Amino acid sequence: MFLVSQGYNKEAKVAIKVTVEGRVGPIRALVKLGSSVDETIKLVMNKYNEERRFPRLDQDDMTSFELHDSYFSLQCFDKSNMIGEIGSRSFYMRKSVSNNGDMSSNTSNGSEIVVAEAEEAPYASSSIFFTSFIHEGLRKVIKRMCKIRRFLGCFGG
């Protein structure tokens, strides 16, 4: 009896759709099922630049991009994964999270998780939120006062 392989044809091509963070419209491309995530990112960046989309993607930054299942996915695909093994044909590409002095990152299986420092995070985030809240409130008050002044200026003599 003849046994059939349960795998997939790695040379077969599939159409994928990749939305690039901060850019308008997805990139559609044909990719081999045997292509790695890293090769797919390079292909998408080349196709993006061939289509002359703006803002341009820097070719030197290819390694700083990650491929995610969707916009809401926190875990990125490992760069050595094959597209045929992922099972999805729609992706979201974003720049990887950078390391700051007050944040540390843990890496496991190609994903990058950002962990805030326990002592500083509540105070820093609440003070930033409070100052932006006050700033936004003052901006609205000034804008409304200018509208009232212009309105009353129409009646003045």
N, C-alpha and C positions, 0 to 999 in steps of 0.2 A: 504494500500500500504506500502511496506517495504522501508525504507530510508537507503541509503548506506552512510557511513561516508566518507567525502571528505578528510580526513587526510591520513597519510601514516602509514605503519606498522613499529613501532619503533624498533622492534626486527629483522627486515630484515637487512641483511648485504650487504654492497657495497664495491667495491674495490676502494681505493683511492691511489693517487700518491702524495707524499710530497717530495719536494726538500728542503734539509737543507742547509742553507747559508754556503758557504765555504767548502762544501763537494762534493765529486764526485758521481754522479748518484742519482736518486730519490729512496725513500723508498716506496715500495708497500705494502699495508696492507688491511685487511678486517676489516671494522668498522661497528658497528650497526648504523642505521639511528638515533636512539635515544641517541647516545653518544654526550656528550658535547665537545666543542673545547678543554677544559682542559684535558679531558680523552683521546682525540685523540692525543694531544701533548705527553702525558705520554706513550701512546701505540707506537707512532712513535719512541720516544727516546729508549724505551725498545727494539723494533725491530732493530733499528740501532745498538745498543750494542750487541744484540744476533747475528747479522750478522758479528760481530767482525770487523766493519769498523773502519778506522783510519782517523783522530784523534778521540779519544773517546769523547763521550758526558758525562759530569758530571751529575750524577743522582740528585745531590743536587741542580742543576741549573734548574730544570724542570719549576719552576715558572717564570724564566727570559726569557722564549721563547714565541714568539707570532706567530700566524698563520695568514698568509695573503693570499689574493686571487691569487696574482702573485708577481713576483719580483718587478714589477713596482708599486704595490699598496702601498700607504702610510698608509692607515688605516687598522688596524688589526681587526680580529673578536673578539667580546666579548667572554670571556672564558665560559660564560654560554649558548651561542648559541648552538643549536643542528645541527649536520652535515646534517640531513635531511632537515632542514629549509634553509641552505645556498644555496643549489642548484648546487654547484660545486663539482667536484671530484678530482681536481688537485689543490694543495696548495703549498705555499712557507713558510718555517719556518725559522725565524731569531731571534737572541737575541734582547730583547727590548733595546731601546735607553737609555743610562745612563745619569744621571744628572751631568753636570759639573758646576763649579762655575759661568761661564760666559754664561750659557744657562739656560733657564727656560722651563719647560714642562707643557703643559695644557692637562689634561686627560678628555675625554668625550666618553662615551660608550665603554670603553676598548681600545680606540685608544690613541696613544701618539703622540703629535705634538710638534716638537721642534721649539722654536722661539728664534732667536738670538737677542741680545741686539742691539738697533738701533744705539747707539753712537759708539760702538767699532767694529762692524762687518765689515764695508767697509775697515777700515784701517788695521785691523788684517788680513783679508783674502787677501787683495792686497799685503801687505808686505810679507806674507808667500808665495804667488804665485810668487812675484818678486824674492825673495831669492832662491826659488827652481828653477826658470827659469835660474837665473845666475849660480847656481850650476850645473844644467844639461848642460848648454852651455859650461862651463869650463871643465866639464868631457869629453864632445865630442871633444873639442880642444886638450886636453892632449892625448886622445886615438888616434886621427889622427896624432899627432906629433910623437907618439911612432911608429906608422906604417910607417911613412915617414923615421924616423931614422933607423928602421930595414931594410927598402928597400935600403936606401943609404948605409948602412953598408955592403951590399952585394957587392957594387962596390968599396968600399974603399980598400986601400992597406996597 
